[in-house]
Structure formats: C-alpha cells, structure tokens
Amino acid sequence: MNSEIYSIQEIASLIGEGDNHLAQPHQIIHHILTDSRKVTDASSSVFFVLKGSKDAHQFIPTLYQAGVKAFIYYQKDFNINDFPEANFIYVNDTLHALQQLAAHHRSKFNYPVIGITGSNGKTIVKEWLFQLLAPDYHVVRSPKSYNSQIGVPLAVWQMDKQYDFAVFEAGLSLPHEMAKLQNIIKPDIGILTNIGSPHDEGFKNRTEKIKEKFELFKEVKLLICNQQYVSFKASQVNVFTWSFSEHADLRIKHQTIIDQHTCLNCTYQQEDFDIQIPFTDKASIENAITCLATLLALKVSIPVISTRLARLHQVKMRLELKSGINQTSIIDDSYNSDVSSLEIALDFLNQQNQHPVKTLILSDIQQSGLKSEVLYSKVAKLLKAKHIDKLIAIGPQLTSFKTLFNTSSQFFLDTDTFIEHYNLDSFNNETILLKGARQFEFEKISKILTQKVHETILEINLNALEQNLNYYKSKLQQGVKLMAMVKAFAYGSGSYEIANLLQYNKVDYLAVAYADEGIALRQAGITLPIMVMSPEVSSFEAIVKYNLEPEIFSFTALSSLHQYLKTLNKIQYPIHLKLDTGMHRLGFEEKDLSAIKSFLLDNDTVKIKTVFSHLAASEAPQHDDYTKSQIHKFDSFCKNLEAEIGYTFIKHICNTSAIRRWPKAQFDMVRLGIGLYGIDNLSKDDASLHQVATLKTTVSQIKELKKGDTIGYGRVGVMQQDGKIATVKIGYADGYQRALGKGFGSMFINNQEVFTIGNICMDMCMLDITDKDVKEGDEVIIFDSQPQLYKMAEQLHTIPYEVLTNISQRVKRVYYYE
C-alpha cells in the first residue's frame, strides 16, 4: 500500500490502451492485487489479471463479491457487463502494465534508492542495510525477497513521502529480464553481491549472467562491488570496490575469528582500522563487508560503522510451521517485524485450516518510518481484514493504542510479563502466529509453545514445493486439471500441512491411499475433492460420512458400494473408475466394458466422476511403444464408455513423468506425485525442480579412538588409524537403514562428507570424522539435494520414493516459508 493519491481514471490514462469501462472513475487506489487470495482493503484495490497456467479472469466474480471494483484485464471477450459497478481497464500485457505503473510511481520520488542484485546474499544485505541505516533514515525496502518481475513492482509501490531512503533487490532467472526491473527501480546506487550458480541454467554461461545483472546498474551514480567484477561495469559508472587481495577502495587485509565473532583488519583511504562482526561463516562475512563498503561510500564515519556492524543480528529468512502444545500449530516468524512482512505472515496463517481459531501474538513494530498512530491504525485494519480471531499484543506502543483494536484483544508491556501472567496452557486447538521484533525475545514464547522435538528433523521447504507445483502447472495444456497425490503422508512430507498449501494454490483434486488419510484431511479443514485410491469395503461408511470419493477397480467393490448406498437412499455418488491398461495391478479390463455399462444403466446409486489408468513406464524411452499402446487402450475404452452411458467424465492417465513426456496424453486431468517434492524419474538432477526435503540431525558426542578400536554392535567398525568418531542422533528407527552402515552411507558436516563406521543402531549411528573440523552440537545433513537423495537411494538399491516414505513419523517435520 502507499498513501499517494491515484484515481482509477489516472491509472487508465497511464497504462490503458483506450478500451476502458469506468463505472466509478473517481475511485481512489492504494493497493495492487496480483493474488486473488490476498485481499486487504477491497474498496481501494485494483486487481491485475496476470497471465499464467490458469485463466485468472475466473477470479474476478469472487473478488467483485468481496468488494474489489477495479480490474486490469487482457481478455477482450471477457463479459465485463456482469459487473456493472466495476472499473475495467483493458491492456494487451497485464504484467507490462503493472511494471509501467510501478515505474511511474517510482518517478515521483527523489530520495536515494539502492538497487541490489547478485546470485546470493541479496536479501541479507538488504535487511542488514535496513538495520544499519534505520538510525539515520526512514527506509522503505522490499518485503521478504520480493525481487521478481512481479515482486519488484509490488515492492516499489510501497514508496511514499513518509520515507527518505529505499532499498530494493532485483533477481532474474532468464536473459532480458533485468532491463525491465532497472526501469522500475531506477537505482541511484547499485550493489552487486556474490555471483554463484543459482539460475546458471537460464544462461549460456556465467559471463552472460553477470552481464545481465549489470543491466541494473547502467544509470547508477555509484556501484559497490567486489573488485573482481569491475570489468563488467559501464565505463561511465563510478565504482567503490572491496577486495581481500587486490587493490581496491576497501581492502580486507586480515580476518581473525574470536569467540563467534570475526575481526576484520581493513584499509580505506590509506587508514587502517578494525571492524568486528558477530558472524564467522564465509557468506555472512562477505555480506557484512558489502554493507561496510556501502556505509563508507555513503560517508558514514568509521566509529559509527564499527558500533553498528558489531550489533548486526542474523536475519531470519523464513517463517516456520511447527507442532505446538495442546493440539496447536505454531508459525514462528520472529525477528522480522514490519507491516509488509506481517501481511505476508497473516496470509500464511490464513492458509492453515487445521484448527478453528487463528491467533496472533504481535510485538511493537519498530523502525517503520510511520507515525505511531498511523502505523497501528494500519495494523488494526489489517488484522480485521485478515479475520484474526485472537490478538495478544506485547509492547508499550501497542498497549498505548489498544483502543484501535478489538475489545477482546489482550495487551502486555513486555514478553516476560506475558509469560508470567498469561495461562499458556489455555492455548488449545488453534494456529498461533508469533510475529515479534528481535528485542522482544519471542524465542522464549516459541520454546514454551512448541512441542519438544527429537533433534533429528525433516525440513520441508514450502516455497520449493510451490515452485515445483507451478512448474508442472506451466506444462499443462489449456483447461487440464491437476490432481495432487498426498498419499503415504505426502511421500513422507506431512499431511494437512502439504494439503493446505495445495488447496491454497487451487489444485483441483487430492488423492490419498486410504480412507483414514482422507478423514484426517477433512478434520483439518481441507475442502477439496479427495479421491481414495485403496478403499476397503469396511471404510465405505466413513467415506460417505466425510464426503470422500472412492476409486472402484472391481465388480466386488462396485457391488458392495452400491448395496451400502442403497441403504442410505443415496443416488449418483461420485466414483473414480480404475482401468488396467497394462500395469496389471488393479483395475477393470476392456472385456468388462459391457458389464460396467449395464450396471451403470441399471443403477443410479453411483456416477462416474473420473476414469483413469496408470502408465507402467512413462519415463522410459525404451518402453515408449508400450506406453503408446496403454494410452490408446485408455482413450478407446473411455470413448466407448461415454457413448454407452450417455454422459462425459474426467479422464486421466498421466503421472509426474508423463506430464512432460506425453503432453498429448494429458486428457482432462493429470496426477502429480513425487514431482511436487523435486523428484522426476526423467532426471537425477533436474534444474527445473527444487529440492523440498532436508533431513538433518546433530552431533551428540565426539570420541578419540586408537587404531584397531572397534565401534558399535558386532564390532564390525574398526579404526584403521588413530582418529575420531562422531555419534549422531539418527538410526534405523528414524528411517536411516542398517544397509547404510559400515561405510556405505555418508553425511555432511560443515560441508565435509563423512562416512558411517560400524553398524547403524536403532536411534543413532557413528561417523568417521578423522581429520575433519567437527565439534559436538554441529548440524549434520543426511540429504538436502537431489543428487544426495538419489545417491542414498542407489546405495539402498531402491528409489527416492522409498527413502522419503521410510522416514519415521517420530522424525519431526518443520515446515518453512521464505
């Protein structure tokens, strides 16, 4: 949101192409919507109908009913007459129109704007610069990592007269994208962070990618970067460089690590000085040096810089969803407290349907650049728009403006007072969002409310899952629906946590293996249609009670369901007819067509919702003729059945691999399974997909042993030399199988590969860490990438599906959203 005054008539003059229908030409616009699920202030919002895998025009009726009365659309034949009170502006390219409007908005402001790009570190540097500049300026910055072709316009739209400095980040994945972002941001100062491998696949080579990134800096007054990248700059651009080894404006001569801090010995303008930063890892050191160089370029004094850098705190880049006490879910988004990130977190809270009550624990918002009354009026309005059931407010500012909030809200001056006086056991069956500024130490609340977890955890990256979903959506033919497979605890990743995200992203169907999986989703608030793939006759009562839809693969099952439905006087209950076209597992065969037709014509208890089959080897070129024969059999059966029964149904045969390899076989719907989790049998290292799951644990103890000492049960582990072993908290009861013992399996500690030694125990195993830099408490990665997961599967002579689904339920799942 911004407080600049734009009428819809003015917006039409800026971006419209002449075909405008303005029922209310004087409507004032403050908010831009690109997501129909994120309406905050409908009456002052304009919705951009962006082109995507689904026609976004379909969301206009719902938005109109919700009070949105302004739309930028691109489909000329869309019937706008159904919305008589709305303003419609036609453009050929809605994304370009959005960027055009943001560029115009940017042109209204003269205060300094920093534009940041790079492969890694953009968001960290942006957030640290906000911390470092906040004492001197009112800084507006990109929310979270809004750095895409859509995210940058939304970030720039926040610019307002109340600010006097801006910091925006810009990312890219393909050539020719940066020029568009440069035109929106128009940075006065450019910052280039580290250049690495992300998005290399979109470019011919690394040099082409670097040149593309430098498009952001073509009009800057000053560029700040590592000396090694200077050769790429435009000749007229002034540059401030830093380096560890080369001649540069800022030279880092030495770095020394002392007690979790790094001391940098620096030279600037022939003056030596020391700077201490509270980090020791390489990435954080480089990001902090980039910030140091920026402050020097902005003429901030070295003593001030030294004080502020020493106080830098780690930026929490993600919110986490964890299981809490008393059947609660905890969304931990502490340490990143501003109105934009609050709105993002509230949208994530509203995505959760597993509990009936949505609770927000919120601290004072600091360094917002807004007057307090304006700030908390906006917060109160936001909470009302997002339908928050319960607010617990912590901080003197929130307390002083308590009259702005619902009378049922509760206020505490500080975190300790809240913990001391609030009955924490009264939290029950609710989703609780923790949103607090760092000084309020909300980690104390999180520690109390979160279930104590086994230190072996499976982290699920919801951003990556969403990106994989959108990737497969982009491969669908026009109008093809998508069924997402969430059977087997969503391939080991979770149940309602994954289903909530899929429902929020508007998939058309979910599929589970057994009725109890579907019942659990219904009880968690999932309303999508759910197909049960292995229904037992004994489960039909529960299936009907919870509005689930059974797969029917035999006459025995069809007759049993028919008899049960007759007792309820049910008619036309939806079923999914399974065909066996060559998998030879479950399903009706071609010879059954006549009997199926007769049954359906004679009985009205059921109605076919979909007919489907399984491809046996869709990913394998050597079996393409067999796959073609399966598709032909399926198509022929469906056409014959439709002709016989007199109505149509949804048809689907494509699994994950077939979505890409057999696009002409997508029919009416596809079934997306393991691809959601970043795995497709077409490739072991697919750059199009993102790893979703990370399995990690910690080092419990380190022992020094002598050559010949034995380790573990059966004494099969033998030290070949004097050395060290680490015992870590994962064993075969967690899903780390015994076959990975005796040096067959490996893990990573501090980016060092280490191998198992001895047998795998039930709850732990041992690693040979001889000559490795490892200490007790260190994080241990079992897998966090596609190659690691495939390697582990190959070591076990199995497939990644089995590795994921074998991870025990006692391994706690932590879901995060960046």
N, C-alpha and C positions, 0 to 999 in steps of 0.2 A: 504494500500500500504506500501511496505518497499523498501528501496533502495539497499538491498542485491542483489547480482547477482545470479540468478538461471536460468540455461538454462532448456528448456523442457526435454532435454536429461538427465540432472542431476535429475530432478523430477521423470522421468521414472525409473531411477536406484534406487531411494529412495522408491517409492511406487508401481511401476508397477509389474505385475505378468508375464512378459515375452512376452505378446501379444501386442506389441506396433507398431504403424504405424506412424513414424515421418517424415512427408514431409519436415519440417523445423527444424531439430534437434538443431540448434543453436538459436532458438527463445528465447529471454530473457523474463522472467515472473516476474512482480512486483505485479500484482493484482490477488486475488482469487475471483471468482464469484460463488455464490450459488443461485442467483436470476437473472433470465434472463432479468428482467426489469431494472436492476441497473448497466448498463454498463457505465464505465467512460473512460477507456483507452483500447479500444478493442485489439490493437496490442500487448499489454503486459499482457493480461488477460488469465487466464485458468478457464474454467467453469467445476465445479464438478456437474455431473448429479446425484443428490441425490434422493433416493427412497422416494416416497410419494404417496398421493392418486391418483395423475395423473402421467403418464409416462413422466418424464422431458426430455427424448430424443426428444420429439416433438418440443422442443425449439431450438434444435441445428441448423436447417436450418435458422431461423431468426437471431440467433447470428452469424452464419457464414456470412450471408449477411451484418451484421453490422460490420464485421471485426475481430470477435473473431476467432482465428485459433488454439486454444488448448483446448482439452476436455478430462476429465477423465470420463469414462463411464463404465457401468456394463452389458449391454445387448449384448451378443456375436453376436446375429443375426442382430444387427443394421447395416444398409448398409453404412459403412464409405466411400465407393468408390464414393458416391455422393459429397464428399467434398475433392477434390484432393489436395488442398493447406493446409489442416489442419493436426495438430498433434493429434493423438488419443492414449490414454493410457488406457488399459483395467485393471480393478480391480473387484474383486467379491463384495466388500463392499466399496462404494464411501465415506460414512461418516467416516469409519475407516481410509481410505486413507487420507482424509482431516486432521483428527486428527494426523495421523502419520507424515504428512508433517509439521504440526504446531509444534509437539513435537521436530522434528529435528531442526526446525528453532529456537526454544527456547534454544536448547542446545548450540547454537553459542555464547550466551551472559553470562557474568559473573557478571553483576551488580545486586544489590539486587532486589528481586521480592517478593512482598507481595501478598498472596492469601487470599481472604475474602469470607467467606460463613456464612450462618445463614438463618433464616426464614424472618426476617425483617431488614431493615437498611443497607443492603449490598451496595447499590448504593450510599446512602447518605454518609456513612463512606468513600467509595472510593473517592467521589467527594470532601469531606472535607479534606481528606488526601492530595489530589492533591493541594488544596488551601494552606494547611499548609506546604507542602514540597517544593512547587514551588520556594521559595526564595533560596533554597539550591541545588536543583536538577533539571535536565531536566526529567520530569516524563512522561512516556507513560502509558495510562490507558485504561480500557475497554470503548468503546463508549457506551453512554447511559447505558442500562442494558444488555449488551451482555454477558450473563452468562450461556447459554445453551450448549448442545452438539455441536451445530453449531456455536453459538456466541463466545464461548471461543477460538476455533481455529482462528477465524477471528480477535479477539482482540489480541491474541499473535502474529499473523502475522505482526502486526504493529511494533514489536520490531526492533530497528535499532541502529546503533553505535552512532547516534546523541543523544541518551538518556543515562542516567546513573541511572535510577530508574524505576521500573514498579509496577503498582498496578492493579491487575485483580480480578474480582469477579467470583464466581462459584455458580450456583444454581442447584437444582435437583428436580425431581418430582417422581422418581421411584428408587427402590433399584439397586445397582450395577452401577450407573452412575458416582459417584464421582471418582472412581479409574481411569476412563478414563480422567477426567478433571485434576486430580492430575498429571498424566503422561505428560500432555501438559503444565500446568502452572509450575510445579516443584517449588513451592514457597520456599523461604528461611525463610520467616516469615509468620506465619499464624495468621489470625484474625477471631474470631468467634463472630458474633453479636447476637442479641436476637433470641431465639428459640421460635417460636409460632405455630399457627395452619396451616399456608399455606402448602399444599401438604401432610397433615396428611393422607389423604385418600389413598395415594400410599404406605403406610407402615402399618405393623401390629400394631405398637404402636409408641408413641413419642420417646421411648428409641431407637428403631430400626432406626428411622430417625436421631437422634443425632449421633449414631454410624456411620451411613453412611456419615454424614457431616464431621466427624473426619477423614475420609479417606484422605481428602485433606491435612491433617497435618502430615501424617505418616513419612515424611522425613524432616520436617522443623527444623531449628536450634532454633527457638523461636516461642512459641504460646502465643497469647494475648487473654484473655477471662475473662468472669465473673467467680469468684471463684466457683460458683455452678456447673460449667461444668467440673471442673478439673478431676473428677473421670473417665471421658471418654478418657482422653489423653493416648497416648502410653507412656510407662514407661520411655523411653529414651529421651523424648522431654522436653526441658527446657520450663518453662511456666512463664509468667508475668500475675498476676491476679489483678482484681479490685473487690471491693465489697462495698455495703452500710453498711453491718452489720457484715460480717465475717472477720477474719484475712486474709489479702491479701497484695500484694506488694503496691497497691494503695488503700487506704481506704477513702471513702467519708463519713465524719463524720456528716456533716450538709449541708443542701441546703436551701437557702433563696431566695424568689422571690421579686425583687425590680424593679418596672418600666419596665416590659417586659424583664428583664434580670434575670438570675439565678446565685447566688453566691454560689460556692461550697467550703466548708471548707474541705481540704484534708490533708492526712498524707502519706508521702513517705520517706523511709529511715530515719524514726524517725524525720522527719522535717514536721512541719505544714505549710501550705500555702493556700492562697485563689486564686481561679480562677473564673473569671466572663465570662459567655457565653450569647450571645444575644437571648436566647430562653427560654421558660418556660414550654413547653409541655414535658410529660414524655419520649416519644420516642426520641425527639431531645436531651434531657439531657443525656440519656443513650448512644446515638451515639457519643455525644461530649466527654463523659467520655472514650469511647473506643478509640477515637482519642488522648485524653490526655495520656492514658496509652501507646499508640503506640509511641508517641513522647518521653515520659520518657524512654521507652525501647530502643529507638534509641539514647539516651544520649543527647537529646536537653535540653538546660538549662531551668529552670522554668521561669525566666523572659521572655525569648523569647517565650516560650509556652503561657504564660499569655497574651502577646501582640497579638499573632496570633489568639488565641482562641476568644479573645474579638472582633476580626474583622471578624470572620466567618459570611458568609451570607447564607441565606436559599437557598437550591438548588432547582431550578425549574425542576421538574421531567418530565414535559410534554410540548409538544407544543399544542397550542390551535388554533382552526379554528373558527373565529367569523365573523359575518356580518359587513362590513365596509361602510363608506360613499360612495355615488355616485356609487352604484352597484358594490362594490368591496368586495372581501373576504380577511380577514386578518389572516395570520398564524403567531401567536406570539410565537417565540422560543427564547426570550431574555435570557440573563444571562447564556448561555451555549455555549460559542463560541470557537470551535476548529475545525480543518479540518474534523475530523471524524463525529462530530455531524452536521456540515454544510452539508456534503454529505447526511446524513440521512434526514435532513430537506428539501434539494433540491429534493430528491426522493418523499417526501410527497407533495411538491409543484407541481411536475410534474404529480402527481396523480390527481390533480384538473383540471377539464376540463370546468368549468362553465364560465370562462372568456377567451378571446383570448390572453391576454397579461400576461406574468409571470414576476413579478418584485421582485428584491431582494434589501432590504436595509440592508447593512452589515457594521459592525464596524471593527476596527482593531482587529486582533486576538492576544490575549496575552498569554504569558507563554506556547508557543507551543513547545519550545525546538529546533526550526529550525531557521536558519539564515533568516533574513527578506526577502532577495531576493528569496531564495529557497521557503519559505513559500508562498509568494504572486504569485510566478510563478505557484505553485501547485494550488492555489485558482483560478487564471485566467484560467488555463487549465480545472479545474473542472467546472467552470461556462460555458465555451464553450461546454464542453461535455454534460452538462445538459440543453443546449439550453435556457439559460436565456435571455429574451428579453430586460430587462432594469436593470441596476445596479446603485444604489445610494450608494456610498461609503462614510463612515464617519470615520475620524480619520487621524492623521498626517502620519502614516505609509502607509496606503492605498494611500493617496494623493501623497506621495513621489514615489510610484511605479505605478502611473497612466498610464504610457506608456505600461504596461503589459496588460492593459485591453482594451476592445472595445472602439473606439473613441467616441461612443455615451454615454458612462458612465459619471456620474456626481459625483464630489468629494467635500466634505465639511470637514473642520478641526474638527468640533465638532457638537453635536446634536443641540445645541441652534442655531448655525449658519444655519444649515439645516432648522430648523423650521421657522426661521426669514426670510430666503431668498427664500425658495422653495414654489411655489404655490401649496399648499396641495390640493386645490380644483381641480387641474389638474389630479389627480388620478381618473380614470374612467374605469369601466368595466375591471378590472384586478385583479389578485390574487397577493397579496403582502406578501412576507415573511420578517419578522423582525428577524434579527439574530445579536445580539449585546452583547458585553462584558458588565458586570454589570456597570462599571464606566461611560459608555456612556448613561445611563439612558434612554433606548429606551422605557420605560413605558410612557414617555412624548409623543412619536410618536404614540404609541398604543392608548393612551387616545384620541388623536385628530382624528385618522383614524377610530376608532371603533365606530359603531353606539351605541348611548346611550341605555342602556338596562334596562328594568324593573328588579328589583333586585331579582325577582323570576326567576330561570333559570333551565333548564333541561340539565344536563351534559351528554354527550354521549361519552362513553369510546370506541374509535375505536379499541384499542388493544383487548378489551374483545370481541367485535363483530367479529374481525378477528379470534380470538381463537375459538369462537363458530362455525364460518364457517368452519374452518379447522377440528374441532371435527366431524362435520357431514360429511364432505368430507371423513374422515377416515372410516366412516361407510358404504360407498358406495361400491357396487360390481364393479369389474373391468369394465371400459368403460361406467358406468352410468353417465349421465349428471345431472347438477344441475340447477334448476330454482329458483331464489330468489324472494320472494314476497316483493315488496316495495309499495304496495297499502296503502291507508289511511295514506299518509305522512310517509311511512315506519313505520307503527304502532306507529305514533306519534314522531318518532325519527328524521325525516328530509327527504329530497328528494334527490337532487343531491349529497349531502354530503355522504349519505349512498351508493347511486348508484355508485359514483366514486370509493369508496373502493371496492365494489363488482366487478366492471369492472376491476380494477387493479389486483384483485385476481382471475380473469379469470373464473367467473361463466359463464354458457352457455346461460342463459336467465334471463330476468327480467319480472315480471308480475305486472301490475297496474290494478286498478279497472276501471278507466275511461280514455277516450282519452286525456283529458286535463292534467292528470298526466304524461302520456307518452310524450306529446308535451313538457312539461316543462323539462323533462329529455333530450329530443333531443336538445332543445335550450341550455341546459347546457353542451353539448358536449358528451353525452352518446351515444355510437355507438352500444352497444349490441342489439341483437334482443329483442323486447319488446312485450309481449302479453297483450292485453287489454281485461279484463275479463267481463266487462259490457258495450259493445259498443252500442251506440244508433244509429239508422238509420241516424239521423242528423249529426253524427260525422264521417261518412264514408269518406267524402271528406278530413277531417283533418287527418284521419288515413292513408289514402293513401299518402297524401302530406308528412307526416312525417315518412313514412316507418314503421308504426306500424302494428301489426298482430292481427286481431280481433278473439275473442272467438265467435263461432257460435253455438247456442244452440237450434235454432228453424228453421223451414222452412220459417217463415216470415222473419227472419234476413238473412237467406241464399239467399232467392229470392231477397230481397232488395239490398244486396251487389252485387249479380250477375247483376242486372239491372244497378247499378251505374258503375260497372267495364266495362260493355258493352259500355257505353257512352265514356269511355276513351280508348277503344280498348286494355284493359289490359287482359293478359292471365296468368293463373297459379299463381294468387295472393295467398300468404300463409294464411291459416286459421287454427284455432285450434278448432276441433270438440269436443263439450262437451256432455258426456253421463250421463244419470241419471241411476245409478245402485242401487239406494236405498236411496239416500239423499232426493229425492223428492222435489227438489228445482228448478233447471234449468237443461235442457239437453234433448237430444233425447233418446228415449227408444228403446228396442230391436225390437219392431214392426215396427220401422221406417227404419230398415236396407235396405229393398228393395227399398224404395223411395230415400234414400240417394244415394244408388248405381246407380240408374237410373239417378238421377240428375248429378252426377259426370261424368258418362259415356257420357251423352248427352251435357255437357257444359265444356268448358276448361277455364272459367274465373277464377276459383279458384283451388287450390291444397292443399290437407290436409298436413299440416306441422306436427301437432301432434293430437292425440286423447287422451282425458283424462277424468277422473271422480273424484268425491270427496268421500272419505270414511267418513261415518257418525259418527263412534265411534272407530277409530283405537286404541285409548289409553286405552279402557275399556275391561278388560278380560271377563266380563260378556256378552259382545256383540261379542265375537270372532267368533261365528258361522255366525253371520250376516255379519261381515267383510269378512270372507272367501267366503260367497256367493256373495258379491259385487265384490271381486277380480275375482272370477270365471266368473261371468257375463261379466265383463270388458274384460277379456282375450278372452273369446269366441267371443264376438262382434268384437274385433279387428282382430282376425284371420279370421273371416268370411268376414269382410270388405276388408281386404288386398287381400284375394283370389278373391273377386268380382271385385275390381278396378284395380288390376294388379300392384300395387306399394306399397312399405312399408312406414311407417311413424313412428315418435317418439311416444311412449306410456308412459303415466304417471298417477299414481293414488295415490302414497304415499305422505302424508303430513308430517309435522315435526315428530309427534309421530310415524307414520308408518315407517319412515326411520329406526328406531331402532327395533320396534316390529315386523315388517313384511318385513325383508330384501329380501325375495324371491319375493316380490311384487314390487320391485324397477323398474322392466321392463327397459326402456331405459333412464328414467329421473325421478327425484323426485322434489317435490316442498317444499322448505324450507321457513318457515314463521316465526312464533313467536320464534322458537328455536334460530334464529340469535340473539335475544335480551336477551337470557339467560333463557327462559321460555319454559318448555316442560310439557305437561299435564301428563307425566309419573310420575313426582315427584314434590313436592313443594319446595324441597331444594336439587337440583341436583348438586353434587360436580363436575360433568363433565363440567358443564356450568358456564359461568361467567356473573355476572350482568352487563348490559350495561348502563342502565339509572339511574341517580341520580337526584331526584327532590329536590331542596333546595331553601330556602328563607332567610330572615334576620329579626331580632327583630327590630321593629320601635320604640316602646316605652314600658316602664315598669311602672305600676301603683301599689301603695299600697292601698288596699281596706280593709274595715271592714266587719266583719261577718254580713250577711244579705244584703250587697250591691248587686245590680243586674248588669248584664253585657249584652250589646248588644240588638238588636231588640227583641221586645216582652218580655223583662226582664226575659227570661227563664233561664238565667245563674244566679245562686245565690251563693254567697260566704258562705261556710259552717263554715268558721272560718276566723279570720284576716289573710290576706295573700297578695300575689302579683299575678298580671296577666301580660302577655306579649302580645302585639298586633304584629302580624306578617303579612308580605306582600303577602298573598295568599288567594284567595277566590273562590267562585263558578264560577266566570268568567274565572278563570285560570284552572278550572277543578277539584278543591277541593270541592266536592259536599256537599250540605247542610246536607245530611244524616250523615255526619261525625261530625256534631256539637253536643253540649250538652254532651260531654264526651265520645262519641263513637269513635272518631278519636284521634290519638296520633301522636306526632312528637318527634324528638330527638334534644336536645340542649346540647352540651358538653357531649355527650354520656349518657345523662339523659333523660328517657322517660317522656314526659309531655303530658297532655291531654287537649283537647279542652274544652272550657267553654262558654256557650251561643250559639246562632245561628251563622252559618257561613255567613259572609257578602259577597257582590259581589267581593270586592277587598282585603279583609283582614279577619282575624279571631283572636280569642283570646285564649290564653293558660294559664292554671293554673300553675304557677311556684312557688307556695308557698314552702318554704324550699329548693328551688333549687338555685344553683350557676349560675345565668344568668345575663348578662348585655346587654344594648342596643347596637345594631350592631352585636351581636353574630349570627353565622351561624345556621340555623335551617334545619334539614334534615327531609323531608317528607318520602322518602324511598331511600335506597341505597343498598338494598339486596333483594334476592328472598323472604325470609320469611316476610320481611316488606311489600313487594308488594302484596304477597298473603294474608297477614293479612288485608291489606286495601281493597282488592277485596272482602274478606269474609264479612267484615263489611258493604260493599255496596251490598251484596248478588249478586255479579257478578263475572266476571273472569278478570285476569290481562290484557287481550287484551283490554277490555273496559276502564280500568283505564288508560292505556297508550295512547290510541287513543283519550281519552277525554281531554287530557292536551291541553289547548288552544294554538293557534298559537301566541298569544301575549306573551306567556312564551318563552323567547329567548333560542334557542338551542346553547350550546357551545360544540364543538367537540374537543376532545383532544386525543393525541397520545403520549404514554410514551416511 
